[in-house]
């Protein structure tokens, strides 16, 4: 047996129709599959595929976080059920039915590269087992590859493939109606979680637009065919579907979709001209006399108008603008990621980690400084960072092979093949979208369902006068004849079935874990901390490789720890029991956070979670401050431009200094002990100053860091020098709002209220909503007897912080003619002595 024939048996080279090739004792036959009676196994497999095609765009459940996780779970379960049923039929019949195609090899190559990229990733375990909402991980493509291969093995005639396409279109039709209602009148939707325009069953609004675009080009292509054989009622439904879809696209107005539609309609017109050329070549009719061209030309004109004009027909303020890294920024991040592993990248689904590590520090000067982007400018550019050069090459090969196989089949077909052409155009649109926009699990599911529909419709007949083609798609049957081969093959099939069942069980278990985690999060938000811990612990036991669950559990345990500390300070409970609870809770919180860092050491959030636990016990346990600072340093290694981690280090040092002050107040200390404590405190303040200055260097207008730095400098006793240094910074950055605020606080602390007032007024002129600057400005006006001005400042703060009780009290004092801080400070510390700014500049009250 030559190499060409062997490779053809594996992935696609041709065999003569009816010819039997011997591979050991396995007969591989290239022939049309004829089954006299459909087995239960094949019915299960086929209807599972129909369910995937119909339900994947619609699935949504508010009982998990995120709500679209149900989509991946159900699709995975149905895909594995269909795969197991296909294997079951093969085991009982002794024959395997499948479609021979070069696309098979492309899919297998893509799976192999994704597996290797995952294996070499720092997040290998998570990449292989964790959920995947964006459709980037190996596990997603493994499931979808099963959909593709099973489609070729159980969809055996034209009627079944048409029904397959019909279920897909039905799901798209319902999605279009539902999304249109959401966009125009969301309040009439009975599902509370979906009764809003900014939430949908796909993901982001742009992802929804891409999905609707796929269904639109499919429906449009069917409507342009004169040989589709559609009944009048079906045609009416298709026209209604196309109109509904286009209305959605006009409202969403996503440029990438218009570009994809432009290219797709050009392809549709090319197909139509090719088909119509033959039928009109011997008549006097004009091409433009047919509806096959009139409709796409009309849509093409509308698409060009919206693409060039950018006109928005329907403005909906509830739809948020979607932001993602630019192409340049994504390629820069990819370039840095490839320096570590140019072949396999950082691993599928790890772009968020790459973004944290390699993002442009200037992002800190924008409103998106605290956002972690988990996708780049597009799926293709994201894959360059996450799967490396080999991954992008595998994707390109996959796209070229798919499009080449489809175009070859269209070119070889003389008669119009409406569903095949429509599906091919939809696949082309999908690939354009993936090259310009990020992916979703639903998008990739639709792509593989479309490929399954298209490949199931093809059964090329071998022509003896021509050499077998590598691109040929044909029906194949592998029959097992010899007893030992039957036995070995049966073992292999049983092994695959067991693997499928295991993966099926794991998928269901992950969903149950997500349900428990969501339940725990809801209970935690309602302050039922113990019940929340119980639910979340259950989630970690069901899905022990999800670091987010352990991180959430650690946060809940930390809240419980704070409650125990509060009870102990009040002295209202048994002290011995509280001590035991304290120790157990600390140990559990540390264990949960450590487990998160073990699962995913590349995620800075896991190190921060562990650091927060150690920081919380600094007032009680000596040495915990060093462990806390170490974890925040680990976080900085994976997210070096995040200014909040240095701030957390500084607050740890300040907590150490506070603890040392309490120790100094104890009687009976020796001189040496007191000296050591004082030195430790001085070192702590210096460490806090260095950390805060680095935080401010990363983000000069970070209010919390500026504010705490002022406190640290005051506690160091270097107020004049602190003022001088900040004044120098002001000369270098005269429009820096953070510098203005910090200098104002220092002037205020030194009782230089006139200069403080000037700085706070300058800060407000830069940012009219800077609540903390207005807070101190109001206090200065109050000291100067300008009550009306003071009231005006605090009323503006109240509008930005409506739930802040301190501001309400201050306003009541001012209206009553009292000092602003009467009954507030004391007993509370004065504003300049607090560790946090008095109010929040995010519009939420400080805690």
SULZI-V509029 format. One record per run of one state. SS is the DSSP state (a for helix, b for strand, c for the rest). FROM is the first residue (numbers start at 0). TO is the last residue. If there is no record, write none. Layout:
SS,FROM,TO / SS,FROM,TO
This chain:
c,0,1 / a,2,10 / c,11,18 / b,19,22 / c,23,24 / b,25,29 / c,30,38 / a,39,54 / c,55,67 / a,68,92 / c,93,93 / b,94,99 / c,100,100 / a,101,118 / c,119,122 / a,123,128 / c,129,136 / a,137,153 / c,154,156 / a,157,187 / c,188,190 / a,191,193 / c,194,203 / a,204,223 / c,224,230 / a,231,251 / c,252,253 / a,254,279 / c,280,285 / a,286,288 / c,289,289 / a,290,308 / c,309,325 / a,326,339 / c,340,349 / a,350,357 / c,358,359 / a,360,364 / c,365,377 / a,378,411 / c,412,416 / a,417,435 / c,436,439 / a,440,455 / c,456,472 / b,473,479 / c,480,481 / a,482,524 / c,525,527 / a,528,541 / c,542,545 / a,546,569 / c,570,573 / a,574,598 / c,599,602 / a,603,615 / c,616,622 / a,623,637 / c,638,641 / a,642,663 / c,664,669 / a,670,697 / c,698,701 / a,702,714 / c,715,717 / a,718,731 / c,732,735 / a,736,748 / c,749,751 / a,752,765 / c,766,769 / a,770,782 / c,783,785 / a,786,799 / c,800,803 / a,804,814 / c,815,829 / a,830,832 / c,833,846
